[in-house]
Amino acid sequence: MQVMTEHTERDGDYEHHGGFPVYAADPDNGGPHFGRLVEALRTVQDLAVSTAPPPEVIAQAAEQAEALAALLAPYTAPEGHYPAGRSVGLPGRGSLLMLPWTVEKFDRTGVRSTGVFRRYHMGGNGAAHGGVLPLLFDDLFGMITHAAGRPISRTGYLHVNYRKITPLETPLVVEGRVDRVDGRKTFVSARLTEPDGTLLADAEALMIVLLPGQP
Ligand SMILES: CCCCCCCCCCCCCC(=O)SCCNC(=O)CCNC(=O)[C@H](O)C(C)(C)COP(=O)(O)OP(=O)(O)OC[C@H]1O[C@@H](n2cnc3c(N)ncnc32)[C@H](O)[C@@H]1OP(=O)(O)O
């Protein structure tokens, strides 16, 4: 298994990365308890969208959630200086926004990631919400561009074809690559499949290299 790092062979003009802060992977993945915290918060999200407790239990849960927020609030840090999003050894890089998937391949030929859509990703009738697939693909395309050594880019467009209902709690695979490079433009594509290769969705996107200072 190839581990994703921030170090990869880069195109010569990589450092022209627009106005983006330069991120470094957190070598400790947020320390010994961070992964556990993020996983517990995801489980809370699963339960928050799928339980119907009595009012007194909701009141108790609200108090505990408020206490947790108050505990963490004094430690707010600037972008790029907290472990969320930089803990490349954790599912979803330790970010609650990202899908909690695990990168299995990360090199110039492409990126592959595996995982499940959880209860809190449900749209309707037991299937994944249509909005979480673009999130999965967009983050994958960012990683593909990064792994290919292309300078920091933003998504110009992202097109998703929904081919089949995407199930929850089922191991899935998403894999993509750079198809073509044309100056600042990187054309990428990817497929979301079941382990037996059944196609659930595919996507293509245009990633555009930021100009120096571009936000
Ligand atoms: C710790 C380690 C972690 C590492 C992991 C990293 C993973 C991170 C993952 C996170 C990843 C998250 C990623 C995200 O989510 S990025 C967030 C989502 N994207 C945005 O917010 C982007 C907003 N848009 C812009 O900022 C500008 O429009 C950009 C910068 C994209 C281009 O504006 P700019 O003024 O600079 O350029 P241009 O307009 O001259 O265009 C340039 C060329 O491109 C062509 N063009 C443009 N648009 C389109 C279009 N829609 N269809 C077809 N073509 C299009 C255009 O014709 C021209 O072609 P040509 O005439 O030259 O041939």
The ligand as a Gaussian input file, in Angstrom:
#p B3LYP/6-31G(d) Opt

LIG

0 1
 C       -1.023000      17.623000       3.628000
 C       -0.983000      17.138000       2.242000
 C       -2.369000      17.128000       1.685000
 C       -2.411000      17.177000       0.182000
 C       -3.753000      16.829000      -0.351000
 C       -4.297000      17.869000      -1.255000
 C       -5.696000      17.537000      -1.561000
 C       -6.523000      18.776000      -1.584000
 C       -7.835000      18.482000      -2.152000
 C       -8.686000      19.699000      -2.220000
 C       -9.181000      19.901000      -3.613000
 C      -10.313000      20.858000      -3.625000
 C      -10.410000      21.550000      -4.967000
 C      -11.522000      22.503000      -4.889000
 O      -12.587000      22.138000      -4.480000
 S      -11.274000      24.130000      -5.386000
 C      -12.833000      24.875000      -4.935000
 C      -13.825000      24.846000      -6.065000
 N      -13.370000      25.662000      -7.141000
 C      -13.429000      26.990000      -7.085000
 O      -13.869000      27.596000      -6.126000
 C      -12.892000      27.685000      -8.288000
 C      -13.534000      29.055000      -8.503000
 N      -13.113000      29.577000      -9.798000
 C      -11.950000      30.236000      -9.907000
 O      -11.267000      30.531000      -8.935000
 C      -11.513000      30.577000     -11.309000
 O      -12.601000      30.503000     -12.173000
 C      -10.404000      29.608000     -11.803000
 C       -9.137000      29.802000     -10.951000
 C      -10.839000      28.138000     -11.766000
 C      -10.043000      29.934000     -13.265000
 O       -9.991000      31.336000     -13.399000
 P       -8.764000      32.070000     -14.150000
 O       -9.192000      33.472000     -14.365000
 O       -7.495000      31.851000     -13.389000
 O       -8.603000      31.265000     -15.485000
 P       -9.435000      31.419000     -16.849000
 O      -10.843000      31.752000     -16.591000
 O       -8.636000      32.297000     -17.752000
 O       -9.374000      29.910000     -17.364000
 C       -8.158000      29.274000     -17.658000
 C       -8.438000      28.280000     -18.763000
 O       -9.408000      27.321000     -18.269000
 C      -10.604000      27.374000     -19.065000
 N      -11.767000      27.213000     -18.181000
 C      -11.988000      27.868000     -17.008000
 N      -13.128000      27.444000     -16.471000
 C      -13.641000      26.526000     -17.317000
 C      -14.815000      25.743000     -17.306000
 N      -15.685000      25.773000     -16.284000
 N      -15.024000      24.925000     -18.336000
 C      -14.130000      24.813000     -19.355000
 N      -13.002000      25.544000     -19.412000
 C      -12.771000      26.381000     -18.408000
 C      -10.580000      28.730000     -19.742000
 O      -11.338000      28.711000     -20.927000
 C       -9.104000      28.891000     -19.981000
 O       -8.752000      28.050000     -21.068000
 P       -7.835000      28.656000     -22.270000
 O       -8.678000      29.761000     -22.883000
 O       -6.604000      29.167000     -21.625000
 O       -7.596000      27.485000     -23.182000

